[in-house]
Amino acid sequence: MSDLFVYVGTYTREDREGIYVYRMNQSDGSLTRVQAVGDVRNPSFVTIHPSGRYLYAVSEVADYNGNRSGAIAAYSIHQVSGELTYLNRESAVGTGPCHVSVDSTGKNVLVANYGGGNVAVLPINTDGTVSKASEFIQHTGGSVNPNRQKEPHAHSINLDPTNRFAFVADLGLDKVMIYRFDAERGKLTPNNPPYAEVALGAGPRHFAFHPTGRFAYVINEIDCTMTAFRYDAEKGSLLTLQTLPTQPEGPGNGNSTADVHVSNDGRFLYGSNRGHDTIVIYELDPTAGTMKQVGLVSSGGKTPRNFGIDPSGKFLLAANQSSDNIVVFKINQTTGVPEPTGHSVEVPAPVCVKFLTIG
């Protein structure tokens, strides 16, 4: 059986490392630590190259080499041990980079800068290192929440299955910005239409496509809702279908949301609730793409930030930032509801979970 590795991005503090590597037992979901690396500050979000040979991490800071910017760091992945080796880093151009992705050709890293309210594209060299940005786009404007939306806050950047369009959930604008993407040149061009809107004060955060490519979903951080869209792959446009709450208490008492994923078979949708400290589960209509909530389960800790579903679709790993643990759940293949396995690991301030099969 091939080895399955888990890569965890965290917020660094004191003398703690930043990226943690685990080997996952594919029978019971248990995790064994392989490595911890501390080459960059606050590697909160990581992503893996389509080849499986490289990993890219944000450095979520506001000062890089004396400039108001965060950074993107590149690592090589050992193809037997799964261990990381630091390669290089470059400016993310904006401050507070919080989300990173790689296009399907493996030629570019795309980054969303929360603090700067902008996005950038960094070309990938043949040796896996990153080059200086080939693209930078500054968002402008704001929305109705005076505490959170006085200015733009790009919170994620995702490509569609065709690699032709990029989608940026901007919490500060209440919009999912849409760009045409040129992988050869590493360029973004505003699409027509240039964005899809969510409710005022919703605060769109993370975005996920359905495996069929016909639907997409955005989790809204501020008002604790989930919005479903129908996707037109020719036009790159999103049509709003439905918005549902993610937790019964709503956004009061400091509650918010964080991450969103669709199950590998496209039958279920999951979101994380911070404050309420749960994972919400929706059943998806295969024809309409609409959602029906079927469950809420404890994340097994405090402040579930991001989470991940393993390649087999059997396990869900919840990263609980405030309780310093990652909890392993087994997904009921009939109901879609995650069930505790009893396995967990201690990780300081975990944020992001990514999987890679080697061998």
C-alpha positions as CSV (number, residue, x, y, z in Angstrom):
1,M,0.0,0.0,0.0
2,S,1.2,3.5,-0.8
3,D,2.1,5.8,2.1
4,L,-0.3,8.7,2.9
5,F,1.3,11.8,4.4
6,V,-0.4,14.8,6.1
7,Y,1.1,18.3,6.0
8,V,-0.1,20.7,8.6
9,G,0.4,24.5,8.5
10,T,0.3,26.4,11.8
11,Y,0.9,29.7,13.4
12,T,4.3,29.7,15.0
13,R,4.9,31.0,18.5
14,E,7.8,31.0,20.9
15,D,10.3,28.4,19.7
16,R,7.7,26.1,18.0
17,E,8.2,24.8,14.5
18,G,5.9,25.8,11.6
19,I,5.0,22.9,9.3
20,Y,4.4,19.4,10.7
21,V,4.5,16.2,8.7
22,Y,2.7,13.0,9.7
23,R,2.3,9.5,8.2
24,M,-1.3,8.4,8.3
25,N,-2.5,4.8,8.9
26,Q,-5.0,4.3,6.2
27,S,-6.8,1.6,8.1
28,D,-7.7,3.5,11.3
29,G,-6.6,7.1,10.6
30,S,-4.0,7.3,13.3
31,L,-1.1,9.7,12.8
32,T,2.6,9.3,13.4
33,R,4.9,12.4,13.3
34,V,7.6,12.3,10.7
35,Q,9.1,15.8,10.8
36,A,8.6,19.4,11.9
37,V,10.3,22.3,10.1
38,G,10.7,25.9,11.2
39,D,12.1,27.8,8.2
40,V,9.3,30.4,8.0
41,R,7.0,32.3,10.4
42,N,3.3,31.6,10.4
43,P,3.1,29.0,7.5
44,S,-0.6,29.0,8.2
45,F,-1.7,27.7,4.8
46,V,0.1,25.2,2.6
47,T,-0.6,23.5,-0.7
48,I,1.0,20.7,-2.7
49,H,2.2,20.8,-6.3
50,P,0.3,18.6,-8.8
51,S,3.4,16.5,-9.2
52,G,3.5,15.8,-5.5
53,R,7.2,16.9,-5.5
54,Y,6.8,20.3,-3.9
55,L,5.0,22.1,-1.2
56,Y,4.2,25.8,-1.0
57,A,3.4,27.7,2.2
58,V,2.4,31.3,3.0
59,S,4.3,33.2,5.6
60,E,1.4,35.1,7.1
61,V,3.3,38.2,8.2
62,A,3.2,42.0,7.5
63,D,6.9,42.5,7.2
64,Y,9.2,40.5,4.9
65,N,12.8,41.7,4.3
66,G,11.8,45.2,5.6
67,N,8.9,45.6,3.2
68,R,5.2,45.6,4.0
69,S,4.5,42.1,2.6
70,G,4.2,38.5,3.5
71,A,6.0,35.7,1.7
72,I,5.6,32.4,-0.1
73,A,8.0,29.6,0.7
74,A,8.9,26.6,-1.4
75,Y,9.9,23.1,-0.2
76,S,10.8,19.9,-2.0
77,I,9.1,16.7,-0.8
78,H,11.2,13.5,-0.4
79,Q,9.4,10.9,-2.5
80,V,9.9,8.1,0.0
81,S,10.0,9.7,3.5
82,G,7.7,12.6,2.8
83,E,10.1,14.9,4.5
84,L,10.4,18.6,3.5
85,T,13.5,20.4,2.4
86,Y,13.4,24.2,2.2
87,L,14.1,25.7,-1.2
88,N,13.5,29.4,-1.3
89,R,11.0,32.2,-0.6
90,E,9.7,35.3,-2.4
91,S,7.5,38.2,-1.5
92,A,3.7,37.7,-1.6
93,V,3.6,41.4,-2.6
94,G,0.7,42.0,-0.1
95,T,0.5,41.7,3.7
96,G,-0.9,38.8,5.6
97,P,-1.1,36.1,2.9
98,C,-3.6,33.6,4.2
99,H,-4.4,31.2,1.3
100,V,-2.3,29.7,-1.5
101,S,-3.0,27.3,-4.4
102,V,-1.1,25.9,-7.4
103,D,-2.7,25.8,-10.9
104,S,-3.2,22.4,-12.5
105,T,-0.2,22.9,-15.0
106,G,2.1,23.3,-12.0
107,K,3.5,26.5,-13.4
108,N,2.2,29.1,-10.9
109,V,1.5,29.7,-7.2
110,L,-1.6,31.9,-6.6
111,V,-1.9,33.8,-3.3
112,A,-4.6,35.7,-1.5
113,N,-3.3,38.5,0.8
114,Y,-5.9,39.2,3.6
115,G,-4.1,42.2,5.1
116,G,-3.3,43.8,1.8
117,G,-6.7,43.0,0.2
118,N,-5.0,41.8,-3.0
119,V,-3.9,38.8,-4.9
120,A,-0.7,37.8,-6.7
121,V,0.7,35.1,-9.0
122,L,4.3,33.7,-8.6
123,P,5.8,31.6,-11.4
124,I,7.3,28.2,-10.4
125,N,10.7,27.3,-11.8
126,T,11.6,23.9,-13.1
127,D,13.4,23.1,-9.8
128,G,10.3,23.9,-7.8
129,T,11.5,27.3,-6.5
130,V,9.3,30.3,-6.8
131,S,10.1,33.5,-8.8
132,K,9.1,37.1,-8.2
133,A,5.4,37.8,-8.8
134,S,4.3,38.0,-12.4
135,E,0.9,39.4,-11.4
136,F,-0.5,41.6,-8.7
137,I,-4.1,42.9,-8.4
138,Q,-5.3,45.3,-5.7
139,H,-9.0,45.1,-4.7
140,T,-10.8,48.3,-3.7
141,G,-13.9,49.2,-1.7
142,G,-15.6,47.7,1.4
143,S,-19.0,46.7,2.7
144,V,-21.4,47.2,5.6
145,N,-19.7,45.8,8.7
146,P,-17.7,48.7,10.2
147,N,-15.4,46.4,12.2
148,R,-14.6,43.9,9.5
149,Q,-15.3,45.4,6.1
150,K,-13.9,48.9,5.9
151,E,-11.5,47.6,3.2
152,P,-10.9,44.6,1.0
153,H,-9.7,41.3,2.5
154,A,-8.9,38.6,0.0
155,H,-9.3,35.4,1.9
156,S,-8.9,32.6,-0.6
157,I,-8.0,32.0,-4.3
158,N,-9.2,28.9,-6.2
159,L,-9.1,27.7,-9.8
160,D,-11.9,26.0,-11.6
161,P,-11.5,22.5,-12.9
162,T,-10.6,23.8,-16.4
163,N,-7.8,26.0,-15.0
164,R,-9.3,29.0,-17.0
165,F,-10.8,31.0,-14.2
166,A,-9.7,32.0,-10.7
167,F,-12.1,32.8,-7.8
168,V,-11.2,35.1,-4.9
169,A,-13.5,35.2,-1.9
170,D,-13.1,38.7,-0.5
171,L,-14.4,39.0,3.0
172,G,-14.3,42.8,2.9
173,L,-16.3,43.3,-0.3
174,D,-19.0,40.6,0.1
175,K,-18.0,39.4,-3.3
176,V,-16.4,36.4,-5.0
177,M,-14.1,38.1,-7.5
178,I,-13.7,36.2,-10.8
179,Y,-10.6,36.4,-13.1
180,R,-9.6,34.8,-16.3
181,F,-6.3,33.0,-15.8
182,D,-3.4,32.6,-18.2
183,A,-1.2,29.8,-16.9
184,E,1.5,30.4,-19.5
185,R,2.0,34.0,-18.6
186,G,1.0,33.8,-15.0
187,K,-1.6,36.6,-15.5
188,L,-5.1,37.4,-14.2
189,T,-7.7,39.4,-16.1
190,P,-11.1,40.5,-14.7
191,N,-13.8,38.3,-16.1
192,N,-17.2,39.4,-17.5
193,P,-19.0,39.2,-15.1
194,P,-16.2,40.3,-12.7
195,Y,-17.7,38.9,-9.5
196,A,-20.6,37.2,-7.8
197,E,-22.2,38.8,-4.7
198,V,-23.3,37.3,-1.4
199,A,-25.5,39.0,1.2
200,L,-24.3,42.3,2.6
201,G,-22.3,41.6,5.8
202,A,-21.8,37.9,5.0
203,G,-18.0,38.0,4.6
204,P,-17.1,35.2,2.1
205,R,-14.1,33.3,3.2
206,H,-13.3,29.9,1.6
207,F,-14.6,28.4,-1.7
208,A,-14.9,24.9,-3.0
209,F,-16.0,23.3,-6.3
210,H,-18.2,20.3,-6.6
211,P,-16.3,17.3,-8.2
212,T,-18.6,17.6,-11.3
213,G,-17.6,21.2,-11.8
214,R,-21.2,22.2,-12.1
215,F,-21.6,23.8,-8.6
216,A,-19.5,25.7,-6.2
217,Y,-19.9,26.7,-2.5
218,V,-18.6,29.6,-0.4
219,I,-18.6,29.7,3.4
220,N,-19.3,33.1,4.8
221,E,-17.3,33.9,7.9
222,I,-19.2,36.9,9.5
223,D,-22.9,35.8,9.3
224,C,-22.2,32.1,9.6
225,T,-23.8,30.9,6.4
226,M,-23.1,28.7,3.4
227,T,-24.0,29.8,-0.2
228,A,-24.4,27.4,-3.1
229,F,-23.8,28.5,-6.7
230,R,-24.5,27.0,-10.1
231,Y,-21.3,27.3,-12.2
232,D,-21.2,28.2,-15.9
233,A,-17.8,26.9,-17.1
234,E,-17.9,28.6,-20.4
235,K,-18.6,32.1,-19.0
236,G,-16.8,31.6,-15.7
237,S,-20.0,32.9,-13.9
238,L,-21.7,31.9,-10.7
239,L,-25.5,31.9,-10.2
240,T,-26.6,32.0,-6.6
241,L,-28.9,29.0,-5.7
242,Q,-29.3,29.0,-2.0
243,T,-27.9,30.3,1.4
244,L,-28.3,28.3,4.6
245,P,-27.0,28.9,8.2
246,T,-24.0,26.8,9.4
247,Q,-24.9,26.8,13.1
248,P,-28.1,27.3,15.2
249,E,-26.6,30.2,17.2
250,G,-25.7,32.3,14.2
251,P,-22.8,34.8,14.3
252,G,-23.5,36.0,17.9
253,N,-21.0,35.5,20.8
254,G,-18.1,35.8,18.6
255,N,-18.9,32.8,16.4
256,S,-17.6,32.6,12.9
257,T,-16.9,30.1,10.2
258,A,-13.7,29.0,8.5
259,D,-13.3,26.2,5.9
260,V,-15.4,24.3,3.3
261,H,-15.0,21.0,1.5
262,V,-17.1,18.8,-0.7
263,S,-16.8,15.0,-0.2
264,N,-14.9,13.2,-2.9
265,D,-18.1,11.5,-4.2
266,G,-19.9,14.9,-4.3
267,R,-22.7,13.7,-2.0
268,F,-21.9,15.9,1.0
269,L,-20.7,19.3,1.9
270,Y,-18.8,20.2,5.1
271,G,-18.0,23.5,6.9
272,S,-16.2,24.4,10.1
273,N,-17.8,26.6,12.8
274,R,-15.5,28.5,15.2
275,G,-16.9,29.4,18.6
276,H,-19.7,26.8,18.1
277,D,-16.7,24.4,17.5
278,T,-18.5,22.1,15.2
279,I,-18.4,20.6,11.7
280,V,-21.6,21.2,9.8
281,I,-22.8,18.5,7.2
282,Y,-25.1,19.1,4.3
283,E,-26.4,16.5,1.9
284,L,-26.2,17.8,-1.7
285,D,-28.9,17.4,-4.4
286,P,-26.9,15.8,-7.3
287,T,-29.1,17.5,-9.9
288,A,-29.8,20.9,-8.4
289,G,-26.6,21.4,-6.3
290,T,-28.7,22.6,-3.4
291,M,-28.0,21.8,0.3
292,K,-29.9,20.1,3.1
293,Q,-28.3,20.2,6.6
294,V,-28.1,16.7,8.0
295,G,-25.8,17.1,11.0
296,L,-23.6,19.1,13.3
297,V,-20.7,17.3,15.2
298,S,-18.2,18.6,17.7
299,S,-14.8,19.2,16.2
300,G,-13.2,17.6,19.2
301,G,-11.5,20.8,20.3
302,K,-11.7,24.6,20.2
303,T,-11.8,26.9,17.1
304,P,-11.8,24.4,14.2
305,R,-9.9,26.3,11.5
306,N,-9.4,24.3,8.4
307,F,-10.0,20.6,8.0
308,G,-9.3,18.0,5.3
309,I,-10.8,14.9,3.8
310,D,-8.3,12.2,2.9
311,P,-8.0,10.9,-0.7
312,S,-10.0,7.8,0.1
313,G,-12.9,9.9,1.4
314,K,-13.0,7.8,4.6
315,F,-11.4,10.2,7.1
316,L,-11.9,13.9,8.0
317,L,-9.1,15.6,10.0
318,A,-10.2,18.7,12.0
319,A,-7.5,21.3,12.9
320,N,-8.5,22.9,16.2
321,Q,-6.4,26.0,16.5
322,S,-7.2,27.1,20.0
323,S,-6.9,23.7,21.6
324,D,-3.7,22.7,19.8
325,N,-5.0,19.4,18.4
326,I,-6.0,17.6,15.2
327,V,-8.8,15.2,15.7
328,V,-9.4,12.3,13.3
329,F,-13.0,11.3,12.3
330,K,-14.2,8.4,10.1
331,I,-16.9,9.5,7.7
332,N,-20.0,7.4,7.7
333,Q,-20.3,6.5,4.0
334,T,-24.1,6.3,4.2
335,T,-25.0,9.4,6.2
336,G,-21.9,11.5,5.5
337,V,-21.6,12.3,9.2
338,P,-18.0,12.2,10.7
339,E,-17.7,9.9,13.7
340,P,-14.8,10.1,16.2
341,T,-12.1,7.5,15.8
342,G,-10.4,8.2,19.2
343,H,-7.3,9.3,17.4
344,S,-5.8,12.7,17.7
345,V,-2.4,14.5,17.8
346,E,-1.2,17.6,19.6
347,V,-0.1,20.3,17.2
348,P,0.5,23.9,18.3
349,A,-2.1,26.3,16.7
350,P,-2.9,24.0,13.7
351,V,-4.6,25.8,10.7
352,C,-4.4,23.8,7.5
353,V,-4.3,20.1,6.6
354,K,-3.2,18.7,3.3
355,F,-2.7,15.1,2.1
356,L,-0.3,13.5,-0.3
357,T,0.0,9.8,-1.4
358,I,3.6,8.7,-2.1
359,G,4.6,5.4,-3.6
